[in-house]
Each structure stands twice: as structure tokens, then as C-alpha cells.
Amino acid sequence: MPGFKDGSIVKDRYQILSFLGGGLLSEVYKAKDLINDRIVALKILKPEYKDISEYSLRLSKEFYFLTHFNHPNIVTVFDFNYTENSVPFFTMEYFEGLPIDKFFPNGYNEDLLLVVIEVLKALDFIHSFSVIHGDLKPEHILVSMKIDKYGEKEPIVKLLDFGFTEKIAPLSIEVGGTVGYCAPELLKGSYIDPRTDFYSLGIILYEIVTQEGPKKYSDNILKFLEMIIKEKLPFCEEIAKKNNLPIPPKKFSLLIHRLISYNVNRRPNYSYEIFEDIKPLLKKEKGFEFKTYRKSINPTSFIGREEILEKLKNLFKEVKEENKSKVVFIFGDRGVGKSRLAQEFKYFVQVENALTFNFTGGSLGGRYFSLLEQLMRTFSIYNKELLNFKLDLEELDIETAQKELLTLYEMIFQTIIELRKKENRPIFLFFDDLELMDGLSLNLFRYITYGLEKEGIFALACALKEERLKELTDLFKKRETFSLIELSPLNEEETFLLIKDLLSSCADLEQLSSALYNLTGGNPLFIIETIHHLLESEILTFTNGTFNYDKKRFEEFLKDFTAYPTNISTIIKNRVKRLSKEELEILRIGALYGKPFPEELIKKALNYQEDFLYKKLQNLISSNFLKPVISEKGGKYYFSSKVLEAVIQEGIFYEERKIYHQKIANVLELLETKDKDEVIFDLAFHYAQSENQPEALYYSSLAAEKAKNLSLFKESLIFYELKLKFLPKTAKAIERINTMEEIGQLRELLGLYKEAIDIYKQAISVAFSDKEILEEKSIISKFLRKQGVVSLYLGKYEEAINYFEEGLNFEKGLKSETAIKILTDKAFALIKTNRLEEAEKILEKALNLSNNLRKKEERKVKASIYYNLSVLYWQKGEIEEALRIIKNVIEKKEEVPPIILTRMNQFYATLLFTKEDLEEAEKIYKKSYQESLERKSMANIISSEIGLGAISGAKNNFDKARYYFDEALNKARRSGMIEQERTCLINLGYLYSFYDWQKAEEIYQELIGIYEKQPKDYYYYSLSLNYLELLIKMGKLKEAENSLKTLENAKEIIEKFNLEYHLNKSKIIYYLAKGDFSQSHFYFEELKKLTKTKEENIDFQLFSGEFYLLFGETQKAKECAEKTLSMVSDKKDIFVYLNGERLLGV
């Protein structure tokens, strides 16, 4: 409903006569100016938006424009004011006209040509100011007709509504009318120029002459847009004839179709060009002048990437029609056009009705903004449970906490999948500047995208081709869903087309293009920046409707810039030097803000007048320094390139930087008073950068807690570190220590182990400096334990034991919970170093001491002690005792956190597997698997699948085993769990070695590649021996010989890992394959001496039987077969048993 009733009085001056209409944000009334006694149109912001500065500013900006546009075809404005309730409004001339489509309700007639010329006059005038209307539609062109003194018809035309982007919103069916008239580049967020308005004019004319257009397709506007994009819009004459309307002249129809070309290069460049096409159609030529003055070059259209765009479209077709998922990386140098290509494709998928989400790698100067934060802010709207995820870092050990973080990742992933199902349309995820992501964000990116298979989701990532992304790319190359596009610079012909598109008309264009190609190597951004540089240097000038360049000065420019290495930065730095002080300040504020910035931020931070600021922003836009972006919250600006942003950042001195950050923080306080929680992170960052100690401390403290509660652990760490930095010297030691503890825990979680130990050491130093804390001593023992636990996780067991022993020295009587935990941790370190007797004594001691704890603490601590005892007995080979203990712990499950309980269950299953109780082990693994699926605990899902794979392999169900290992492998790769990935590959290599040697070889080679970046452990040498035997089987004896030499050179390590038996057996097989029977017999005799364990003895008997049989010693072979069968079960050791039977049969 209209906000005013007829007869209402506004500001004691304007009497409302009637409601004329309204848009998304404003309403227009016919009113009487009681002071000047005239009828006016009154445009007012809707009251509900009065407190939103972006929208108030938009209305005042429209008034500002209209005050500068003194033209007969543009409405005149009178007064800008505010109502009693502070709602902005302005008045303008009231024009009794009809919207252009209502004025021509019956299609084409010759008067339409006269009206179009008047519209072109208005457009030419505003375009001369480097401004476009941006929202042309029938309602914004009012028409009436009068008869002049010669009896000729003379149209009166007025252009209305210079709110420009007021009614532009994200592409959706709900905003059908406006979207139907807006040019594609406006919706895509590309650069816009006069051709944007010409497109809208063309759509209006098409609709008039055919009676078909956005209004007819308002319920399915995407179909209309699709016809334009695919150039399938029927010709005007054809539709006019079908609808029994007047047939427009052929030339006029062709002009309309040029105007509405999807490719901006096919549209006319100037109003004058359109007039030249219309002039021959007029019965009586009318005099008309068009200005040729231009302030800026044309924005570039899409050149040289058509084939790649088509490839992307075809991939998206599979996503949309076959519900497949696709992951595409676009790599290329800075300025080569990655984001431009992505932007073009994004518009296409929007038209194809995809739900789109944008994420960025980060800014060069703003606060840290992780991918996790972006995803949480985006998808918690759809799934509130994401906000309820919590990690108790006190309760969980490092490894468990890190694995549990994967549960949050899985929750986000499942939210995206469920959203796809709910919306029933494709989802498009766009990740820009991937190279700016830190390791944590890249891990999450990998998790989300590597898991995509058949969900109907398209993920596109743009990045510089950097070495740190090579490993990620190599990983994705294994996936059928993946495509890699490497974007090259433009070739010479494409460079010519780009420059022609920029300049439209230029003398000696081919010569200019060739020279710029040689200078820039065809990099589009380099070319564009150079053209701007030439214009600003007045080497390139615009006169008489065309560009010209001073050849002598151009040669000097080329000579100067080729005398030393020139790149995009060099050109941009030269351009930046020409900016005014105010323009440079705008860019500096924007660079330090670190994300698209609202006009209001600049206005308040720099205290610029609105008109002055707008002029400066327009200059920066037309000069290709800034780009405007439209969102639901209003217009914002961002840098045209990362290169420019970097140049601006580099040019800000330290003291200046602090001042700018303070200004930004001050404005954020003013702008966001009601929603301070939303900008708390930004306030903490900017106050910290400004070194405003009280405010930095206050907001860092708030931000650290808020980030932790939202599971944004990297952000939380950064803010805790800032809090520590800004704690005053007068702060209590305990507050400093508590902050350090938070920092240490978060560093542990994020894998910053050395840094965690450092902060724990600092905490101990602070504790030693405070007498009150030093007397208590428990704090010191706690931090020594923390250092020990980190060392334990890093495999530095002796170092860990030292920390634990030092910590125990600060515990009186060893009665506290901390003391007992230290004893338990020390025992675990001793188990790892195979000092089992000592470890057992310590665990028994810890068990006795735990009886003195309070009941709740006692049960938790005992659960941990028993678990470690179970591990100890397993190491000792006392499986029954290990089973008894772990079973007892599991039965008291209420004392153990669910994720740790699952881990204990899996260990229990492992013990059963060792005991060869496969059925019971399988039951536990399956139960664990289901529980982990329900909890979305990815780490435990992987462990369960590995366990089920091992059991299936033991049962000789190789297909099922391979299925489980393949599933676990994909999940481990997706999760970045290298140890689990390696385990899966080792098992798969072993499985394939029985029936697919080629595949087995590929896997073993991959494993060896993985170990090149890691310490070589037992598993490395074990798999190397398996690989050696595989090479021998394949007859690759040369490679086998090299492998054998490498292993022999590591003899000491082989002995350390008790692999001498395996190596010796491999030597026998190698020499047999070579036909060197003397050597094979020698090593066979050696093998007898190396047989130690039961498993080795069984294997030796079976192998000996095969060996004797090979040399015709059948009686010995028979004896070995019988010994083998006597040592194994036909149920539990079926594979060995069958081989024994086979040998006996032979």
C-alpha cells in the first residue's frame, strides 16, 4: 500500500494528489507544490528503508545526477528534503506522458522512429558524462506528442528514474521484469558502457514491434534470456506477422537485433551510429547533432576464450542433465583473464537456473578470512546445526581433535548436498584466488570438492599456477570429475581484436596492436593498463570520433619501457602516480579494508562531501581502478585487479597504515552500531593494526571467544595472539597464562606443534615470575605435560619422557589428576619405545593413585589408563589380557566421549582380528561404521572401512576388500589423512599383486613417491620388499636388481624392523628368476637361520616346499606341505591352508 493518502501534506509544502507508482525501494506521487503553485512528481524512499544508509544515499545520488543533467529529454529536479520522520525525498517536474510501450500499443509506426531519436539525444547527453542510465525499461521512458507550427508531429520524450541500479537484484524469477531489460553484462557484474543502455533500448523496441518480450515472459524470464544468449530470439518481422502487427522496415528490424546482441561487439558503439541507421527511414530528415567527446575507452568484451567457455558449458550440461558433479581448475598468470572467464561462465549458469555461491582465497591487506568462515556464514543459514558444532580441546587429545574437525567439514558438505536436493537445481561453487588460501582453507577446499561425484554440483576454482598447488592438482587428476584449464595469453590476432574492442576506431590500429603485443606478450590486463597509460599520458587521444596516437611519443614510450624489464606492476605504478591525493586515499582505504567497500565507508573515513566523493569514484571507475558491484545491501566497490591492490598496499607507509586502520575502525563503529557482532572480527583487526591498545584488547578478546564458539579456530588463534600482544604490563600473570594456554591448544589443533611448545615454554616463564603461581606449581606441571604430549605426537618419545618426568617433579605426592595423567602419558611414551616392563609398573601406579580422585574424574582417568594397558599387553603379545581390559573399558562407555569410545571399539576389533576372530571383529567394525556415519565422523568412517577391508582380505573376498580399501582411500585423500591413505595403498598394492600386476606396480610407485617426502618407516621397507617381488614376477629383473641394491644398503634399518627374513626370501626369488641357482641355494640356507616367529615358520615351510619341488625333491616338498597343514586351521588360515593342500597335491 502507498505510504501517503491523497490529501496528505509533506513538509507543510507538498500536497499529495495521487499515487503514481513504486519500485523496490521508493514510491512516486503526483503532488502540488503549495508555495510555487505547480504540479510536481514527488519521489520518496519507502519508510522501512530510511535507516539503511546505502538506500538513502542512492536516492540522494539520483537527485545529484539530475541536478547536473540539464537536457530537454531528462526530467528537471527541484528540491531535496526530508520528511518529519527523516525519510528522504525529492521533487521533479511532473510530465503527463505514457510509458513508451503504452504509447505504441499496436506495434510499429513511423512515429516510433521520432521517439527513438529523442531517446538517443538523452542517452548521448548522459553518455558524454561517462555515465549510463543502467535501468532503461518502458516505464522509464514517458512519451507524449504535439503538433508544431508547421503541422508536423513533434514527440516529447522524458527519461526518468536515475536511481540506476535501484531495481537490480541477484538474478531470480522474482525480479523478472527488470532482469529482462538489463543487459547481460550488467547482470554479470562486468564493465558497462553505452552499449549497456543500447541493449535495454533494443529490448524495449523489440517488445513494442512484436508485443513479445520480458512482460510476456515475466513468469519464465530465464527462458527469454536463454533465447538471447543462444541467439534464438525470433526476428521482429516474423513475430509481428504472426501477431497481426505492422511489419517494421527490414533495416529497423536488423538494427533492433544488433542492439540486443549478447555479444557487445555487435552492438553500436554510439548514439550517433544508431541515428545513422534510422535516418534513411525518416520521411523528412531532421537536423540532429551528436557529440563525439569521450572520456574513457570501452570496457572489453569476451575475446579469445570462446572455445574454453564452450567446454565449460558442455561440462555444466552434464551437471544439469545427468546430475554429475564437476570440479574445474583454471590456472593462469595474473591478468590473463581467469576471473573474467569465470564471470562469463557464472552468468551462463545463473541463466541455466543454478544456485551460485562465491568464495575467495583472501585479500592482500584485510583481515584473515578463512574458507571455513565463508562456508559457515553461507551455509549455516540452511543448517543451524553447523553453529552447534563444538570441540572440547581440554577433553580430546591432539589427534582426536584434528580428526573430529573433519566432522564439521562433513556437516558442511552434507548441507550443500541436501540444499541441492531441496532446491532441485544445480549448485555452482566458485572459488577465486585459490593461491591466496592458507593450508587450512586448502584442506577444506579439497574436502568439499574432492568428495563430489554424482550430486549435480559444479565447483570452479581460479588460481595462479603456483608450486604449492601442484600437489593438490596432482591429487585431483586421479578423479574423473576433474578438469584442468591452463589459460594462456592472447595470440597476436586476439590482441588486435581486444584493442579494437577497447578503442572501436583508431588510426594505424594494426601497427599499434603489434607493438603492444610485443610489449605485453598478449596479457589482457597488461594491454588494458597500457592503453589507459597511453591515454593518460596523452600519447593516445580522441578527436573527431576516432582515436589517434602520437607515433614519435609512442616510440619513445616503447623505448623507455623495453630498456628494462617491464610488467603490469610497472605500468600500474606509473598510472597511480597521476592520481589525485583524494583518489589515492580512496584506494588506500579500500586496500586496507580488504573486501568490497561501501561508499559510506569512504565518505565517513575521509570526511568527503557526497558530490565530491562521487566524482572521484566515477573517475576511478572510468580509469579502470575500481569496479562497482551491486548487492542486496547496496552498491560497493572493489579493485579491478589484485596487481593494483598489491601496488596500493606497497605504497602505504607504516605510520600512514595505522592512521587509515583507525579511521576504518571508527567508521565501522558508526556504521554497524546495531549489529556490532557482525563486524566484531573486523573491528578487532583494524584496531589491532592501528595499535589502539584499549580497543584492540577489548575487541580481540571478544573476537577470540566468538570465533572459537563458531569453530573458526584459525581466526580464534589470531585474535588470542592479538589479545596477548595488547595485554597491558599491569595484567595479572594468570590472565596472560590462560591466554597462552588458549593459543597453545589452538596451535596444536592447527598442526603448529613447534609454535605450541614455544608458547607453553613462555607460559612457564610467566608462571616462574609470579610468586603466587609458583607456590601452587600445578600450573607449571600442566604446561610441562602439554609440551610432552606435543612431543609424543611428533614421535619424539625421549623428549616427551623428559618433559613428563620434569612435570612430575612439580607434583606433590602425585595425587592430583594432572599428576596421574602425566604418569599415563609417560607410560604411553615408554610403550612406544618398547620399554614395556617400566610402562606397566607406571600404569599400575597410576591406577592405584586414581582411586583417590573424585568419582567423575576417577572414571575418566581410569578409562585412559586401562586403554593404555590394553595397548601394552597387545605389544607384549598377550592378546587375551589386552582384550579383557579394553572390553571392560568399553562396557563403561558413559565415562568416555563418543569419538574416543569409537576409537576404543576399533582397537578392540583390531585385537579380535589379531586373534583371528574375524566374525566378531567384523561385527564391531560394521557397528562402528554405522555409528560414525550417523555422527558424520569421517576419521572413524575411514578406520572402519580399512578394518573391514582387512577382514574381507583375510577371508579371501578380494573384491569386497578392494571396495572397502578404495572407499577408504578416496575419503583419506579427501581428508588429507596421509597415514590412512598410505595404509589403503599398501593393502591395495598387496591385493592387486595377486591378479593385476600393472595396477599393483602403479600403486607401489605412488607409495614410494609419497615416502620421498616423509621419514621412511617399517611400512616403507615392507612395501619396498613387496614391490621387489612384484618386479621379479613381472620379469623386470633390471629394476628388481636396482631395488634390491637399495634395500641391501639399508641393511641396519631392515634388521631394526625385523625384515631380514622378508629380504632374504626376496633374494632367493630374484636369483631363481635370474637362473643363478647357486646363489638361490645359498640364501635358502640363510633363510632357515632367520625364521623366528610362528608366522615366519609357517611361511618358510610353504616356501620350502615350493623350493624343493622346483628342484625335483618331491619327498622334502611333501614333508613341508604336511608340516604347513599341521600348523594352520582350515577356517582361520584358509588361504595358507589351501596353498598347503595344493602343494601336497602337486
Secondary structure as the mmCIF struct_conf table of DSSP 4:
data_model
#
loop_
_struct_conf.conf_type_id
_struct_conf.id
_struct_conf.beg_label_comp_id
_struct_conf.beg_label_asym_id
_struct_conf.beg_label_seq_id
_struct_conf.end_label_comp_id
_struct_conf.end_label_asym_id
_struct_conf.end_label_seq_id
BEND BEND1 GLY A 3 PHE A 4
TURN_TY1_P TURN_TY1_P1 ASP A 6 GLY A 7
STRN STRN1 ILE A 9 VAL A 10
TURN_TY1_P TURN_TY1_P2 LYS A 11 ARG A 13
STRN STRN2 TYR A 14 GLY A 22
BEND BEND2 LEU A 24 LEU A 25
STRN STRN3 SER A 26 ASP A 33
TURN_TY1_P TURN_TY1_P3 LEU A 34 ASP A 37
STRN STRN4 ARG A 38 LEU A 45
HELX_RH_3T_P HELX_RH_3T_P1 PRO A 47 TYR A 49
TURN_TY1_P TURN_TY1_P4 LYS A 50 ASP A 51
HELX_RH_AL_P HELX_RH_AL_P1 SER A 53 HIS A 68
TURN_TY1_P TURN_TY1_P5 PRO A 72 ASN A 73
STRN STRN5 ILE A 74 ILE A 74
HELX_LH_PP_P HELX_LH_PP_P1 VAL A 75 THR A 76
STRN STRN6 VAL A 77 TYR A 82
TURN_TY1_P TURN_TY1_P6 GLU A 84 ASN A 85
STRN STRN7 PRO A 88 GLU A 93
STRN STRN8 LEU A 98 PRO A 99
HELX_RH_AL_P HELX_RH_AL_P2 ILE A 100 PHE A 103
BEND BEND3 PHE A 104 PHE A 104
TURN_TY1_P TURN_TY1_P7 PRO A 105 ASN A 106
BEND BEND4 GLY A 107 GLY A 107
TURN_TY1_P TURN_TY1_P8 GLU A 110 GLU A 110
HELX_RH_AL_P HELX_RH_AL_P3 ASP A 111 HIS A 127
TURN_TY1_P TURN_TY1_P9 SER A 128 SER A 130
HELX_RH_3T_P HELX_RH_3T_P2 PRO A 138 HIS A 140
STRN STRN9 ILE A 141 ILE A 147
TURN_TY1_P TURN_TY1_P10 LYS A 149 TYR A 150
BEND BEND5 GLY A 151 GLY A 151
STRN STRN10 LYS A 153 LEU A 159
BEND BEND6 THR A 165 THR A 165
TURN_TY1_P TURN_TY1_P11 GLU A 166 LYS A 167
BEND BEND7 PRO A 170 LEU A 171
HELX_RH_3T_P HELX_RH_3T_P3 ILE A 173 VAL A 175
HELX_RH_AL_P HELX_RH_AL_P4 GLY A 176 TYR A 181
BEND BEND8 CYS A 182 CYS A 182
HELX_RH_AL_P HELX_RH_AL_P5 PRO A 184 LYS A 188
TURN_TY1_P TURN_TY1_P12 GLY A 189 GLY A 189
HELX_RH_AL_P HELX_RH_AL_P6 PRO A 194 THR A 210
BEND BEND9 GLN A 211 GLN A 211
BEND BEND10 GLY A 213 GLY A 213
TURN_TY1_P TURN_TY1_P13 PRO A 214 TYR A 217
HELX_RH_3T_P HELX_RH_3T_P4 SER A 218 ASN A 220
HELX_RH_AL_P HELX_RH_AL_P7 ILE A 221 ILE A 229
TURN_TY1_P TURN_TY1_P14 LYS A 230 GLU A 231
HELX_LH_PP_P HELX_LH_PP_P2 LEU A 233 PHE A 235
HELX_RH_AL_P HELX_RH_AL_P8 CYS A 236 LYS A 242
TURN_TY1_P TURN_TY1_P15 ASN A 243 ASN A 244
HELX_LH_PP_P HELX_LH_PP_P3 PRO A 246 PRO A 249
HELX_RH_AL_P HELX_RH_AL_P9 LYS A 250 LEU A 259
TURN_TY1_P TURN_TY1_P16 ILE A 260 ILE A 260
BEND BEND11 TYR A 262 ASN A 263
HELX_RH_3T_P HELX_RH_3T_P5 VAL A 264 ARG A 266
BEND BEND12 ARG A 267 ARG A 267
BEND BEND13 ASN A 269 TYR A 270
HELX_RH_AL_P HELX_RH_AL_P10 SER A 271 ILE A 278
HELX_RH_3T_P HELX_RH_3T_P6 LYS A 279 LEU A 281
BEND BEND14 LYS A 283 LYS A 284
BEND BEND15 LYS A 295 SER A 296
HELX_LH_PP_P HELX_LH_PP_P4 ILE A 297 THR A 300
BEND BEND16 GLY A 304 GLY A 304
HELX_RH_AL_P HELX_RH_AL_P11 GLU A 306 GLU A 322
STRN STRN11 LYS A 326 PHE A 331
TURN_TY1_P TURN_TY1_P17 ARG A 334 GLY A 335
BEND BEND17 VAL A 336 GLY A 337
HELX_RH_AL_P HELX_RH_AL_P12 LYS A 338 VAL A 351
TURN_TY1_P TURN_TY1_P18 GLU A 352 ASN A 353
STRN STRN12 LEU A 355 THR A 360
BEND BEND18 LEU A 364 GLY A 366
HELX_RH_AL_P HELX_RH_AL_P13 LEU A 371 PHE A 379
TURN_TY1_P TURN_TY1_P19 SER A 380 TYR A 382
HELX_RH_3T_P HELX_RH_3T_P7 LYS A 384 ASN A 388
TURN_TY1_P TURN_TY1_P20 LEU A 393 GLU A 395
BEND BEND19 LEU A 396 LEU A 396
HELX_RH_AL_P HELX_RH_AL_P14 ILE A 398 GLU A 423
TURN_TY1_P TURN_TY1_P21 ASN A 424 ASN A 424
BEND BEND20 ARG A 425 ARG A 425
STRN STRN13 ILE A 427 ASP A 432
HELX_RH_3T_P HELX_RH_3T_P8 LEU A 434 LEU A 436
HELX_RH_AL_P HELX_RH_AL_P15 GLY A 439 TYR A 450
TURN_TY1_P TURN_TY1_P22 GLY A 451 GLY A 451
BEND BEND21 GLU A 453 GLY A 456
STRN STRN14 ILE A 457 ALA A 463
HELX_RH_3T_P HELX_RH_3T_P9 GLU A 467 LEU A 469
HELX_RH_AL_P HELX_RH_AL_P16 LYS A 470 PHE A 476
TURN_TY1_P TURN_TY1_P23 LYS A 477 LYS A 478
TURN_TY1_P TURN_TY1_P24 GLU A 480 THR A 481
STRN STRN15 PHE A 482 GLU A 486
HELX_LH_PP_P HELX_LH_PP_P5 LEU A 487 LEU A 490
HELX_RH_AL_P HELX_RH_AL_P17 GLU A 492 LEU A 503
BEND BEND22 SER A 504 SER A 505
STRN STRN16 CYS A 506 CYS A 506
TURN_TY1_P TURN_TY1_P25 ALA A 507 ASP A 508
HELX_RH_AL_P HELX_RH_AL_P18 LEU A 509 THR A 520
TURN_TY1_P TURN_TY1_P26 GLY A 521 GLY A 522
HELX_RH_AL_P HELX_RH_AL_P19 PRO A 524 GLU A 536
TURN_TY1_P TURN_TY1_P27 SER A 537 GLU A 538
BEND BEND23 ILE A 539 ILE A 539
STRN STRN17 LEU A 540 THR A 543
TURN_TY1_P TURN_TY1_P28 ASN A 544 GLY A 545
STRN STRN18 THR A 546 TYR A 549
HELX_RH_AL_P HELX_RH_AL_P20 LYS A 551 THR A 562
BEND BEND24 ALA A 563 TYR A 564
HELX_RH_AL_P HELX_RH_AL_P21 ILE A 568 LYS A 577
TURN_TY1_P TURN_TY1_P29 ARG A 578 ARG A 578
BEND BEND25 LEU A 579 LEU A 579
HELX_RH_AL_P HELX_RH_AL_P22 LYS A 581 TYR A 593
BEND BEND26 LYS A 595 LYS A 595
STRN STRN19 PHE A 597 PRO A 598
HELX_RH_AL_P HELX_RH_AL_P23 GLU A 599 LEU A 606
TURN_TY1_P TURN_TY1_P30 ASN A 607 ASN A 607
HELX_RH_AL_P HELX_RH_AL_P24 GLU A 610 SER A 622
TURN_TY1_P TURN_TY1_P31 SER A 623 ASN A 624
BEND BEND27 PHE A 625 PHE A 625
STRN STRN20 LEU A 626 SER A 631
TURN_TY1_P TURN_TY1_P32 GLU A 632 LYS A 633
STRN STRN21 GLY A 634 PHE A 639
BEND BEND28 SER A 640 SER A 640
HELX_RH_AL_P HELX_RH_AL_P25 LYS A 642 GLU A 650
TURN_TY1_P TURN_TY1_P33 GLY A 651 GLY A 651
HELX_RH_AL_P HELX_RH_AL_P26 TYR A 654 LEU A 671
TURN_TY1_P TURN_TY1_P34 GLU A 672 GLU A 672
BEND BEND29 THR A 673 THR A 673
TURN_TY1_P TURN_TY1_P35 LYS A 674 ASP A 675
HELX_RH_3T_P HELX_RH_3T_P10 LYS A 676 VAL A 679
HELX_RH_AL_P HELX_RH_AL_P27 ILE A 680 SER A 690
TURN_TY1_P TURN_TY1_P36 GLU A 691 GLU A 691
HELX_RH_AL_P HELX_RH_AL_P28 GLN A 693 ASN A 709
TURN_TY1_P TURN_TY1_P37 LEU A 710 SER A 711
HELX_RH_AL_P HELX_RH_AL_P29 PHE A 713 PHE A 726
TURN_TY1_P TURN_TY1_P38 LYS A 729 THR A 730
BEND BEND30 ALA A 731 ALA A 731
HELX_RH_AL_P HELX_RH_AL_P30 ALA A 733 LEU A 749
TURN_TY1_P TURN_TY1_P39 LEU A 750 GLY A 751
HELX_RH_AL_P HELX_RH_AL_P31 TYR A 753 PHE A 768
TURN_TY1_P TURN_TY1_P40 SER A 769 SER A 769
HELX_RH_AL_P HELX_RH_AL_P32 LYS A 771 GLU A 776
HELX_RH_AL_P HELX_RH_AL_P33 SER A 778 TYR A 793
TURN_TY1_P TURN_TY1_P41 LEU A 794 GLY A 795
HELX_RH_AL_P HELX_RH_AL_P34 TYR A 797 LEU A 808
TURN_TY1_P TURN_TY1_P42 ASN A 809 PHE A 810
BEND BEND31 GLU A 811 LYS A 812
TURN_TY1_P TURN_TY1_P43 GLY A 813 LEU A 814
BEND BEND32 SER A 816 SER A 816
HELX_RH_AL_P HELX_RH_AL_P35 GLU A 817 LYS A 832
TURN_TY1_P TURN_TY1_P44 THR A 833 ASN A 834
HELX_RH_AL_P HELX_RH_AL_P36 LEU A 836 LEU A 849
HELX_RH_3T_P HELX_RH_3T_P11 SER A 850 ASN A 852
BEND BEND33 LEU A 853 LEU A 853
HELX_RH_AL_P HELX_RH_AL_P37 LYS A 855 LYS A 876
TURN_TY1_P TURN_TY1_P45 GLY A 877 GLY A 877
HELX_RH_AL_P HELX_RH_AL_P38 ILE A 879 GLU A 891
TURN_TY1_P TURN_TY1_P46 LYS A 892 LYS A 892
HELX_RH_3T_P HELX_RH_3T_P12 LYS A 893 GLU A 895
BEND BEND34 VAL A 896 VAL A 896
HELX_RH_AL_P HELX_RH_AL_P39 PRO A 898 THR A 914
TURN_TY1_P TURN_TY1_P47 LYS A 915 GLU A 916
HELX_RH_AL_P HELX_RH_AL_P40 LEU A 918 ARG A 935
TURN_TY1_P TURN_TY1_P48 LYS A 936 LYS A 936
HELX_RH_AL_P HELX_RH_AL_P41 MET A 938 ALA A 954
TURN_TY1_P TURN_TY1_P49 LYS A 955 ASN A 956
HELX_RH_AL_P HELX_RH_AL_P42 PHE A 958 SER A 975
TURN_TY1_P TURN_TY1_P50 GLY A 976 GLY A 976
HELX_RH_AL_P HELX_RH_AL_P43 ILE A 978 TYR A 992
TURN_TY1_P TURN_TY1_P51 SER A 993 TYR A 995
HELX_RH_AL_P HELX_RH_AL_P44 TRP A 997 TYR A 1011
TURN_TY1_P TURN_TY1_P52 GLU A 1012 LYS A 1013
BEND BEND35 GLN A 1014 GLN A 1014
HELX_RH_AL_P HELX_RH_AL_P45 TYR A 1018 LYS A 1033
TURN_TY1_P TURN_TY1_P53 MET A 1034 GLY A 1035
HELX_RH_AL_P HELX_RH_AL_P46 LEU A 1037 GLU A 1048
TURN_TY1_P TURN_TY1_P54 ASN A 1049 ALA A 1050
HELX_RH_AL_P HELX_RH_AL_P47 LYS A 1051 LYS A 1056
TURN_TY1_P TURN_TY1_P55 PHE A 1057 ASN A 1058
HELX_RH_AL_P HELX_RH_AL_P48 GLU A 1060 LYS A 1074
TURN_TY1_P TURN_TY1_P56 GLY A 1075 GLY A 1075
HELX_RH_AL_P HELX_RH_AL_P49 PHE A 1077 LEU A 1090
BEND BEND36 THR A 1093 THR A 1093
HELX_RH_AL_P HELX_RH_AL_P50 LYS A 1094 LEU A 1110
TURN_TY1_P TURN_TY1_P57 PHE A 1111 GLY A 1112
HELX_RH_AL_P HELX_RH_AL_P51 THR A 1114 MET A 1127
BEND BEND37 VAL A 1128 VAL A 1128
TURN_TY1_P TURN_TY1_P58 ASP A 1130 ASP A 1133
HELX_RH_AL_P HELX_RH_AL_P52 ILE A 1134 GLY A 1145
#
